[in-house]
């Protein structure tokens, strides 16, 4: 074979190699372009539910919510009722306030209803001018209500104060003596009679209350040890 033929064949081979190289590059570029077209917007990472999320703080500038006639009465008389029943628990005091409120006269009730209406007007007026702070997206979404914990039937019955022991022992008798009295009126009658008992009688009920408290504490020790 002549040198010209050899050089010609080498050029053909070289041209073919260059051509195939260009085709490979163009195919790779096409693949890259196809891949670029298929690419979608990145999906944001899922946020963990609940854990590590801070509790939404209350706005200190938000108007104080209006109170009902009962709550206004309760706030005004709770300290007095507490002083009259020093051994009563928080729940017992709340019950006494409720019973006393139910027993007040219509004239007295209208007074507290007027105060409640005035407080509602104050709240509505303040809310008209209130501008809430902007909420971030992290704080958006419906709030889940907490499920109320079911009561344990095996948990010891809470101890009672001297007044409630007296009330349970004498309620039926006072009901017979005052058949037309409402629930609230009857509670007021019992409370007045309890305040009027002698010191000797009062000590008897205080002693029963102290005994019932010891019973409750002992039963709770056993209960907590087994739970």
HELIX and SHEET records of a PDB file:
HELIX    1   1 UNK A    3  UNK A   38  1                                  36    
HELIX    2   2 UNK A   69  UNK A   84  1                                  16    
HELIX    3   3 UNK A   90  UNK A  102  1                                  13    
HELIX    4   4 UNK A  106  UNK A  128  1                                  23    
HELIX    5   5 UNK A  137  UNK A  139  5                                   3    
HELIX    6   6 UNK A  162  UNK A  177  1                                  16    
HELIX    7   7 UNK A  183  UNK A  196  1                                  14    
HELIX    8   8 UNK A  199  UNK A  225  1                                  27    
END                                                                             
